[in-house]
Amino acid sequence: MSDESLDGGPIQPPKVNRAADLGRAAAKGVLGAVPVAGSLLAEAAGEVLPDPTEADRRRWEGDVTDGVNNLHGRVEKIAQQTGARTVSLTGGSAVAAKYMVEHCPDGLAHTWVSIDEIAAAYPDVERQEIKDGLGDLESYGLVSTISFIGSPDRYKLTQYGYEVLDPPIMGWSPKEDARQVAALAVKQQDGVRSADLEAALGWPRRRFNPALRIVVDFVEPGRVSQSLQPDYVTRWFSPNNMERAQLRRFAAGE
C-alpha cells in the first residue's frame, strides 16, 4: 500500500467487544468475504518465509493480508478514507511482522523492538523499507509505537497483531485456540485460574496468552484480576452466567 493511500491519518484499532464480534463474523459469513489483494515479498523472500518458492511466498502473504482484511472495523475505516476495501503487506512490513512475532517470548505484548534490531536481523532489506513497513503495520493496528525525545522509536505487537500474524508465522490461531480455552474455563464453577488453564492445555506461554486475552475480553473488567504479575494476561477471572453462556457458544464455534 502506498503512503498516499492512507492520507487520512493512522487508523485506530476498534474497541474490542467479543460478543459483538461474533455477530459481525456471522454476518460476514452471509455477505461474503472482503476481497484480498497481495504482493510479492521481493528482496526478503528467502528470509521472511520458511519456504523460498514463489507459490509459498504468495500463499503466506495472502494469509496475512486476508487476516488484516478480516478486521471488520478497520476495513470499513480504510474504505471511508481511501475508497479501497483491501490492504496488503509489503516486503518491509512482512519482515517487521515476522521479526516481532518470533521475538515475543510470552504473548503479552510487552516486548518492544527497534528498527535497528529488525535491520540487523535482515541486512538485505533497506532500513527505510523496514521503517515504512512498521508504519503500515501500525496504521493497520497490528503494532503500536512509543517514542521519547532523544531516543529511537520502539514498537510492539497489539492483540490484533497476534490474532492476524500468528497463524501464518507461528502456525497456530489465537482465535481457534481461544475456543479451547473457553471450553475449559466454563467448566470451572468458581473463579478461573489462568495457571490451571495453561497446565491443562500444555501449550507454551507464547501461544497461551494471546488465546487467553480473547477469552478474557468476554468478561467485564470488574470480574478480571488487575493484580500486577509477569506471567499472564490476568491471573484469574470470574465470568457471570451471561458471560459463561457467551463463552459456551464461542467454544462451540457459534
C-alpha angles and dihedrals in degrees: 000000000000124000090246092060091067099044090132091076134254117334109235118218114254119246112267118250108163095189091052091044090058090055092049090049091053091049091048090054089058097043096044134248125300109255117256129222120193139181136201122268093229114175098026099042097121093046103039098052133048092225118047098209119116092233092057091045089056093045093049095049090044090055092051094043090049089052092051091049091052091066091101101197093046093050090053092052092048089051091051094049101039109014088240124114097198136068128192138195124241127211091267095051091047092051091049093046093051093048094049094046094048095044097052106103103193112016093244098120090237099115114101120197133185133223087248091061093050093044091051090053092048106034092166092063118082114248091230090053090054091048091050090047092053088051089054092049091050092049089054090051094245095117136022128211138215128193137181131192110272096013132087122258117267127205139204137179122263123216088262088055091061093046094051103033105035096071098059096033106034098025097237133092119228090203093053091042089051090062089061091047090050092049090056095042095056090056091064111096098203130019118340117238114210092211090058092052092048092050092049093051097041094212125146111261090245088065097037102055100057089051092046091052091058091052093046089053088070091062125077112248093244089067095047121086112247096189115134114248135143102230114062144024083251133349095229143350135192116210118201123228095275092048090048089054091051091048091050091053091046091050089051091054095248 
